[in-house]
Amino acid sequence: MKLLLDSNVIVAAIKNPLKETVTLRLLIKLLSSDIQLIGNKYLALRVW
């Protein structure tokens, strides 16, 4: 299964990782599953 993430999801999840928002927990859960995440690789590289 592939899931397309909007860039707002990535930004919301990592904006303040110390708060551990629901969005961050969702993103972590999706990353640890068999779901293939599709998103803007340029945004991900810039943020990380």
KOLPADREN-236153 format. One record per residue (C-alpha): z, x, y; residue in one letter; residue number from 1. Coordinates in Angstrom, 3 decimals, decimal comma. Example, Ala and Ser with C-alpha at 12.3 -4.5 7.8 and 13.67 -1.06 7.14 Angstrom:
<rs>
((7,800; 12,300; -4,500); A; 1)
((7,140; 13,670; -1,060); S; 2)
</rs>
This chain:
<rs>
((0,000; 0,000; 0,000); M; 1)
((-0,833; 1,232; 3,490); K; 2)
((0,999; 0,170; 6,624); L; 3)
((-0,310; 0,713; 10,142); L; 4)
((2,422; 1,471; 12,651); L; 5)
((2,080; 0,867; 16,337); D; 6)
((3,005; 3,877; 18,454); S; 7)
((5,855; 1,851; 19,999); N; 8)
((7,590; 1,768; 16,606); V; 9)
((7,574; 5,556; 16,357); I; 10)
((8,773; 5,989; 19,944); V; 11)
((11,536; 3,382; 19,543); A; 12)
((12,704; 4,954; 16,291); A; 13)
((13,089; 8,480; 17,613); I; 14)
((13,888; 7,850; 21,262); K; 15)
((17,574; 8,416; 20,596); N; 16)
((18,103; 9,351; 16,922); P; 17)
((21,870; 9,720; 17,364); L; 18)
((22,137; 5,950; 17,918); K; 19)
((20,459; 5,339; 14,546); E; 20)
((18,731; 2,155; 15,602); T; 21)
((17,426; -0,496; 13,232); V; 22)
((13,926; 0,790; 13,941); T; 23)
((14,902; 4,314; 12,877); L; 24)
((16,501; 3,015; 9,672); R; 25)
((13,355; 0,995; 8,946); L; 26)
((11,134; 4,022; 9,522); L; 27)
((13,297; 6,176; 7,230); I; 28)
((13,223; 3,484; 4,546); K; 29)
((9,431; 3,238; 4,792); L; 30)
((9,051; 7,027; 4,641); L; 31)
((11,143; 7,194; 1,479); S; 32)
((9,099; 4,466; -0,235); S; 33)
((5,675; 4,479; -1,851); D; 34)
((4,116; 2,948; 1,251); I; 35)
((1,588; 5,165; 3,007); Q; 36)
((2,179; 5,036; 6,746); L; 37)
((-0,810; 5,235; 9,034); I; 38)
((-0,323; 5,976; 12,705); G; 39)
((-1,392; 8,102; 15,602); N; 40)
((-1,061; 11,661; 14,308); K; 41)
((-1,428; 13,068; 17,806); Y; 42)
((1,541; 11,062; 19,061); L; 43)
((3,613; 12,132; 16,067); A; 44)
((2,805; 15,795; 16,638); L; 45)
((3,632; 15,519; 20,316); R; 46)
((6,980; 13,833; 19,717); V; 47)
((8,106; 16,132; 16,904); W; 48)
</rs>
